[in-house]
Amino acid sequence: YTALQALYESFDGGIPLPLTPAAEKNDATLLVHGGSSSTGLFVVQLAKLAGFRVIATCSPKNFDLVRSFGADEVFDYADPQATEAIKDSTSGTLNLAVDCVAQGNAPQLVSNCLSKEGGRIAALLPYESPREGVTAKFSLIYEWIGEASILTLNLAY
């Protein structure tokens, strides 16, 4: 549900629904930061069904896993050259991202991957993009009986 919400509510319905596999690629690229996370893996699959070229970040040990879920390219989020490599891979045209990490240096990394013109980020934790022209929308809000509420998970180990 979080992956669907991040893709379809955060981007205001501007993404094709994956109700049936896309007949053609839509010539758009989506970055999934934290592609090996549980939400990230769902986002990768849904974006592929919608016809996107999917680029993901994760640790190198998860590259094969993320590719097996449909990512076209995978980059090491810890590589200091990752931002430039992603910009090169997209010819500087990337304008959509889903940030499944949304903490630490993630806001800066994801924002810097987007085009000079800016873009939109669906973030799983609230933050404002450090870049002008880039908007980040928090998307972990669930609708329950007509009222929005934030889902809080208390996990005991």
Residue pairs with C-beta under 8 A, 6 or more apart in sequence:
1 142
2 39
2 42
2 124
2 139
2 140
3 39
3 42
3 43
3 46
3 98
4 42
4 46
5 139
5 140
5 141
5 142
6 39
6 43
6 98
6 122
6 124
6 139
7 15
7 43
7 46
7 47
7 50
7 98
7 122
8 15
8 17
9 139
10 98
10 120
10 122
10 137
10 139
11 96
11 120
11 122
15 47
15 50
15 52
15 96
16 22
16 26
16 50
16 51
17 50
18 46
18 49
18 50
21 49
22 49
22 50
22 51
23 51
24 51
25 51
25 52
25 53
26 50
26 51
26 52
28 51
28 52
28 53
28 96
29 52
29 53
29 54
29 55
29 90
29 93
29 94
29 96
30 43
30 47
30 52
30 53
30 54
30 55
30 96
30 97
30 98
31 55
31 56
31 57
31 86
31 94
31 96
31 97
31 98
31 110
31 113
31 114
32 40
32 43
32 44
32 47
32 54
32 55
32 56
32 57
32 71
32 97
32 98
32 100
33 40
33 56
33 57
33 77
33 97
33 98
33 99
33 100
33 101
33 106
33 109
33 110
34 40
34 57
34 58
34 77
34 99
34 100
34 101
34 106
35 41
35 43
35 44
35 56
35 57
35 58
35 62
35 66
35 69
35 71
35 74
35 100
36 56
36 58
36 59
36 62
36 65
36 66
37 100
37 101
39 100
39 124
40 56
40 58
40 66
40 98
40 100
41 65
41 66
41 69
43 98
43 100
44 54
44 56
44 66
44 69
44 70
44 71
45 69
45 70
47 54
47 70
48 54
48 70
53 72
54 70
54 71
54 72
54 73
55 71
55 72
55 73
55 74
55 75
55 86
55 89
55 90
55 94
56 66
56 71
56 73
56 74
56 75
57 74
57 75
57 76
57 77
57 82
57 86
57 109
58 65
58 66
58 74
58 76
58 77
59 76
59 77
59 78
60 76
62 74
63 74
66 74
67 74
73 89
75 82
75 85
75 86
76 82
77 101
77 109
79 85
82 109
83 109
83 112
83 113
86 94
86 113
87 94
87 113
90 113
90 115
92 115
92 116
93 115
94 113
94 114
94 115
94 119
95 114
95 115
95 117
95 118
95 119
95 120
96 119
96 120
96 121
97 110
97 113
97 114
97 119
97 120
97 121
97 122
98 121
98 122
98 123
98 124
99 106
99 107
99 110
99 121
99 122
99 123
99 124
99 136
100 124
101 124
102 123
102 124
102 125
102 126
102 127
103 125
107 123
107 127
107 128
107 129
107 130
107 136
108 130
110 121
111 121
111 129
111 130
111 131
111 134
111 136
112 131
114 121
114 131
114 134
117 133
118 131
118 132
118 133
118 134
118 135
119 133
119 134
119 135
120 134
120 135
120 136
120 137
121 129
121 134
121 135
121 136
121 137
122 136
122 137
122 139
123 136
123 137
123 138
123 139
124 138
124 139
124 140
125 138
125 140
126 138
127 136
127 138
128 136
129 135
129 136
140 150
140 151
141 148
141 149
141 150
142 148
142 149
142 150
142 151
